[in-house]
């Protein structure tokens, strides 16, 4: 069995991206700047309303693994796609990009492959409308201990916490990884997801996990406080390492050694889709290659800055070259 440096578990979602203005969002009843879960009929309406669509295999953790792959990190992704054209294409592209897809497309399930319609306004803000389909059905039966117990780092996607089988899958994967000596961590994914499952997140974070990646809204929601420094200290009491992104203010990293604030270069975003995903890619790359926490944060900020400079959730420029240009060799 291949040993992977990073194994991720998350929603296998085909991203469908288009540009629009605020008037279009209002007309279609789309709430700006958040991820909304939608049903199949709503997905069909929004898909039909999109022009000049860009489609790519996505999902938060899958995007992170793709970014890591461009940096030469060996990765595998555990997720569910249907044995339909979108699912087959998803699996093929992931494999062609060098990410292992050990489970393969699922036959005999009535649910189609998941997709997210993403509308990008001129200010770079993205409004995501996600039909989960089969991807949200990930459960313990999908977690192969030979994969999660044979990696250096496990990375979990908070969106999958919306169903009990996903929660069970995360606990099973984290415990297997920890027994094998791997690091296990999670992305909190979305403040609304945190609000729905605050207690379960806290139990997981204070249990088998070693690190948490999040943004400030998610962290404040998790601990129900209004002060970021207080939230970071509460999080550090639950988990050894917390990296909290703060948009244009960079990232705050809290560990047993204290807090490190890493600034980022202010940029005018073209599309913020995938910013958190690629921050995770840069940060995990730093962890995987043994860098100090400040360098991990810098790599995360550079990767996030690259992806917001163009349409789409995955890097187009060489992250390795950008790191070298910044002196992070």
Secondary structure, 3 states (H helix, E strand, C coil): CCCEEEEEECCCEEEEEEECCHHHHHHHCCCCCCEEECCHHHHHHHHHHCCCCEEEEECHHHHHHHHHHHCCCCEEEECCCECCHHHHHHHHHHHHCCEECCCCCECCCCCCCEEEEEEECCCCCEEEEEECHHHHHCCHHHCCHHHHCCEEEEEEEHHHHHCHHHHHHHHHHHHHHHHCCCEEEEECCCHHHHHHCHHHHHHHHCCCCCEEEEEHHHHHHHHCCCCHHHHHHHHHHHCCEEEEECHHHCEEEEECCEEEEECCCCCCCCCCCCHHHHHHHHHHHHHHCCCCHHHHHHHHHHHHHHHCCCCCCCCCCCHHHHHHHCCCC
